[in-house]
Amino acid sequence: MAIAEPHFASRVATEKEQVVNDEQQWVRKAQAADAQAFEALYRLHVGKVYGLCLRMTGNASEAEDCTQEAFIQAWRKLDKFRGDSSFGTWMHKVAVNSVLGRMRKSRREQDRLRLVAENAPQHASVGDGTGMRDLEQAIDELPSGARHVFVLQAVYGYTHEETGNMLGIATGTSKAQLHRARRMLAQQLETGSDET
């Protein structure tokens, strides 16, 4: 069995290298207006971009729209991708900008959606993990600044500097917002557990 493990690890490393090489080739081809290469990049990253948008918006429909907008913007601005970071990291930044831009444009609609969500009855489904649902709801209820920093920092693992760059805020503000988010989440989850 010990012989197979190094072979498996070597094969996994080789496959990861191949994906990186393929991605770099797809980026170069897409920058030369190859739509099929961009489609390959889309397929590789759409799940992660959607997940980021969903966590930032807290709304599946908004997340779909933001994901679509992010890829449209990426196609339009692909010539600006220099390769200083991975394409995935660059796509995350484009997605964050898409979410923030959409939220600025539709603040009134966001308020209306929030009001509808607050007034909608909450139904527990069979087999639903209450703790995870409570955490997701608590994250959704965070003020947008704290929620965005929490998602980028705690969920996706970006540093305070990277988070600050993506959101256009100072590193110290990122730290303060993360502290605020954690404090508010702890309070919300504690209050929720007291009610049960």
N, C-alpha and C positions, 0 to 999 in steps of 0.2 A: 504494500500500500504506500510506503514511503517513496517509492520510485515514481508513482503516478502523480503525487502532489507537486513536486517541482516542475514536472511537465505541464500540469494544469496551470500553475502560476505563470509559467513562461508563456503558455498559449494565451492566457488572459492579458498579460502585458503586451504581447504582440498584437492582439486584437484591439487593445486601447490605442496603441501606436498607429495602427491602420486607420482607426476612426479619426484620429487627429490629422493624419496625413490626408485622408479623404476630405475632411472638413476644410483643410487649408486649400486643397485643389478646388473644392466647390466654391470657396470664397473668391479665389482668383477668377474662376470662370464666371461666377455671378457678377463680379465687378466688370466683366467684359460683356454684360447684358445677356448672359446665358440663363434663361428662365428655368430650365430643368435643374441646373446646379442650385439655383436659389430654392427651388422646390425641395431638393434634398436637404438643404439647410433648414428649411421650414419644418420638414418632417422630423428632423433630428431634435429640434428645439421647441416645437410648439407646446408640448406637454409641460415643460418647465416654465415657459413664459406664461401659459395660462394659469398654472398654479400660483405663480407670483402675483399675477393680476387679480386672481380670485382672493388671495389673502389680503391684498391691499384694498380691494373694493368691498369685499364681503358680500358680493352679489354676482351670481353666475352669469346673468345676462350682461352686466357691465363688464365682467371679466372677459367674456367672449368678444365684446366690442373693442375693448382695450387691446386684447391680443391681436385682433385683426388690424387695428390701427398701428400697433407696434411693428408688425411685419410689413405693412404698407410703407411706413416711415423708414424701416430698415432697407427696403428695396430702393427707395428714393435716395437714401443717404449712404448707400453701400460704398460709394467712392471715398467717403470720409473715414471708413474703417481702415486703420493703419496696421493693425495686427499687434499693437502694444500689449493687448490682453487677448484672451481667447474670444472667439466669436460669441460664445455663450455669455460671457461676462458683458460684452458690448450689447448683446440683445437684452440682457437684464436692465441695463441702463436705458436703452430705448424704451423698454416696457414701462419702467418707472416714470419716465418722462411722459409717456402716453397716458398713464393713469393720472398723473398730476395735472396734465393739460386738460384731460376730460373732466376731472373733478372741478377745475377752475371754471370751465365753460358751463357746466351743468350743476352748479351749486343748488339752485332752486329745485331741480329735479331730484337731486340727492336727498334734500330735506323732505320732499314729498314721499320718496321711496322709504325713507327711514320711518316716517309717520305711519305709513301703511304697514310696515313690518312690525312696528311697536303695537299696533292695534290688532294684528292678526293673531288668532288663537294659536298657541303652541301645542302641537300634538306629538306625543312620544311614540316612536315606532317600536315594534317588537324587535328585540335584540340590539337596540340602539345603546351605545356606550354613553351613559349619562355624563361621566366625567369629561370625555372628549367633546361632547356636544356643549357642555357648560363652558369649557375652555374656548372653543370656537366662538361661541356667543359672546363671551367676555372680551375676546380679541376684537370682534366686530363692533363692540360698544365703546372701544377706546376712541378718544379724539384722534382725528386723522393723522396729526403729526406724530403722536406717540405710537399709533398703530403702524404707520409706515416704517418708522425706525425699528420697532419691535420685529416686524416681519423680516426686514432686510438683515438685521443683526442677529436675532435669536433663532429665527427659522432658517434663513439661508446662509448664515455664518459670515456675512460681510463684516469687515472691520469698521470701527467708527469713522475712520478716514474715508473708506470706500462708500459707506452709507452717506456721509456728509456730502461727498462729491456727487452721488446720484441724486440726492434730494436738494442740493444747492444750499446746504446749511453748514455751519461750522462744526468741527469735530466735537467741541465742548457741548454744543446744542444737541448733537446726536447722543452723547453720553447722558445729558440731562433728560432727554426724551425717553431713552431706554429705562432709566431709573424710574421716571414717572409711570411708564407703561407697566413695569414690573410691580410697582407699588399698587397701582390701580387694579391690576389683574389679581393680585393677592387679596385685596379688599373685596373685589367682586366675587371671587371664588369662595372666600370665607363667609361672606354674607349668604351666598347661595347654599352652602353646606349647612348653615344654621337654620335655614328655612325647611330643610327636609327632615 
